[in-house]
């Protein structure tokens, strides 16, 4: 299968795709462009809002508005484009870090990880943020914190630290928010690119965006077997979300950073927002409870 371009956004580092089942719009961000973007498939238009710093991810709030990982912390806004209100600052993070991908767990806590802007290996972390802004460092020794999802039975969390090429599994407890029994669920083979953002469908299969792999691939997390692949005309594929009225529209973000001059010429739509129809629907993503 191949994905079709729907917005030639020219983002530097598109990321953080999230389908809002209530508003029926897609949220995504341009990290380096410091933009929150909201795409409405009914009008085929999008609104673009500036953020105060690099923005790693966005998640709608149960009470309205959104929560975003911005700079080295998290903020809330009452509506996209509104004033940012500080939720927390991750004091453990060095000055040369920023927040990256993240999503909310079934209890509405925000999980978001960091990345070193200087490429420091294993110097970053994964955090869990409560609705009141209190947070806890859940994993350390991370290099590039990326995709994160929870299974429908709320017993397993899958997580990606991109350079490891591993999809990790953890036992997850909804009541406490604790994760235990860390393990490698499966490894992405050489030649497929590096795993970046991901989403989960109603069969419990994982759709994973492949940085450097020009594709989004669907995997069975129990066996690690690749089930299907969607090709893109951009090598750096960053995140994906299943949306639309039937949750069978796969929205895919890409990046133009990391490409040399020849690659940019060969990939003129890199940084755009892409779309493909799939057979198995997704599941509604969790909102922030704050």
C-alpha positions, 0 to 999 in steps of 0.5 A: 500500500501507499500513502497519499499526501493530504497537506504539503505542510513542509514541516521541519519535524512533524510529530505527535499525531492524535485523532480527537474522536470528539472534535473529529480533528487530527492534532499534530505538531512541528517540533522544530517549527514550534507549531501546533497543527489541527487538521479537519478532514471535513473541510480539508483545512488546518489551523496552525498555532505558534508555541512558545518553544519546541513542542514534542506532543499534544493530547486533548484534555477531558475538560477541554483544550489540550496539554502539550509537552513544550521545551522541558516541561508540560503546559495546558491551553484552554483552546489551541492557540490560547495562552500556555499555562505551566503544568510542570517543569522536569527539573531533572532535565539538563538545559540541552534537552527537550521533550519528545513524543508522549501520550496518555494512559488509560487513567488519563496520566500524561507519559512523555519522554525527553531527548538530548539536543546534543545527541547524548546517549542514554541521558534522557528519561520517560516521565509520568505526569498526574492531572495536577501536574505532579510527576515521576521519572519512570525510566532513565537511560533513554536516548530518544524517547518515542512511541508509547501505547497501552493495550485494550485490557489495560495490562500492557504498555509498549514503548520505543527508545528509537536507537535500540530498535526495540519495542519494549513491553511492560506490565502496567497497573492502571490504579497506581500507574506503575510499570514492571517486568520490563522486556523486549517484545520484539526487535525491528530488523536492520533495513527497515529503518528505526522505530519512531511513533506508533499507535495500536489498533482494535486487534492489538497490533502496532502500527509503527512509523519508521524513521529512515524507512519510508514506511509505516509498518504493522506488527504483531507484538506477540510474535514480532512478525510484520503484517503489512506496510504502507510506503511513503515518498519521505524517508523520515516517517515520524508518527501515526494515528488511526482516525476518521469516523470509523477509525480506519483512516491512518494519518501519518506525519513526516519530517524534512530534517536530517535530509541532505540537499539531494534527498530534499530534491528527491523528497519534495513532500517530506514534512507533509501529512499523509493518509491511507485507508486500512482494514482494521480500525483503531481505538480511541486514544486516551485524553488527559484527565487534568 
